[in-house]
């Protein structure tokens, strides 16, 4: 059984009852696990001072313990009145202003030592992720408590959020064979050179243009159009489009 099949086979997790406000340490540590929602949002942005694209993601500064003042993935608690998907969308919009068209469940993280505080209630995080296009990413709120950082230049984050980002990158790089990656980052029309830039950003390395062009033309669900990208100084490149399922990453 593959890791992805294990992930997809996980039963839906239900919200656990939180411990009473006045509970002591022993009662809190013995309480049923609490559920929280976290989100990993990848967008393409230029590296400062260059035209080369890289993967970026938004982080939020924690305003309370544990890990007060450290950076973390956007997220928050799960209420009893909303679905996991709705909670992910609400938390993301409240903290960053982002509202991606698609949010997909990534994985559940429930390590026993996720919190820096001992003898506290265990917290299980249901993680959602999304790939957003530049117009969507531009809507994100930036402030002293919200910032965009490069995915390959992360400092130490709160909880196990570095591990979560690494897992999301691993999943993303294992989806490179799917043409939907170009659609989710670039939209309905794109040039082959633009797609190569996406793949180079995801892999964090340069690719041979000729080999990549040949391989991409053989990719299922990507087909050429009769349109060309206008506005450049040279011969306009042909535009391609994605013809597969646009509701998921694959």
C-alpha positions, 0 to 999 in steps of 0.5 A: 500500500502506498503512502498516498493510499494510506492517507486517502483511506484515513477515516474522517476525524471528528472534533473532540470535546475540549477540557473544562476551563478550570481543569488541572494539569493531570486532567488536561493531559488525560483529556481527549485530543483536541483538533486544530486546522493548519494550512500550507499555501504555495504561490510562485513569486520572483526571488528578490533581485532576479527574474527567477521564480521560487515557491513562497508561502504565508506564515503568521506570528503566534500571539500566545503561548506556546511558541509566542512570537514564533512564526507558524502556518496559518490555522486555528481551532476547529469548532463544533459547528463547521466542517473541516474544509470550512474551518480551513477556509475560515482560519486562512481568510481570517489570518491572511486574507487568502481565499483559494478556489481549492483547498485539499486535505493533505494529512493529519499530524498528531505527534505526541510531542507537538507542543513545547509544554509538557502535560498539556492536552494533545492536539491533532492538526488536520492540514489543508493545502492549496496552490494559488495563482499570482492574482490570488496571492496578491490578495493576501494581507501582509503585516507585522504578523503575516509575511510571505517566505520562501519555502526553501529558506524557512527558519525554525517554525512553531510546533512541527510546522517545518515537518509539515512544510517538508511533507507538503513539498514532498507531495507537491514534487511527486505530482509533477507528472500531472499537467494540473500543476501548471493549471493551478499555478498559471491558469487556463492558458500558458506557454511551455516556458512558463510551465518549465519555470513552475517545475524549476521552482518546485524542484528548486533546480534548472531543467534543460529546455529542449528535453522539458519541452519534448516531455511536456508535449507528451503529457496527457491533458496538456494540448496546444491552442491556436493562440499566442502570447502577445506583447514580447519583443520576439516571436510570440510563443504558442499558448497551451491549455490544461484539459483535465480535472480542475477540481483537484491537484491530479 
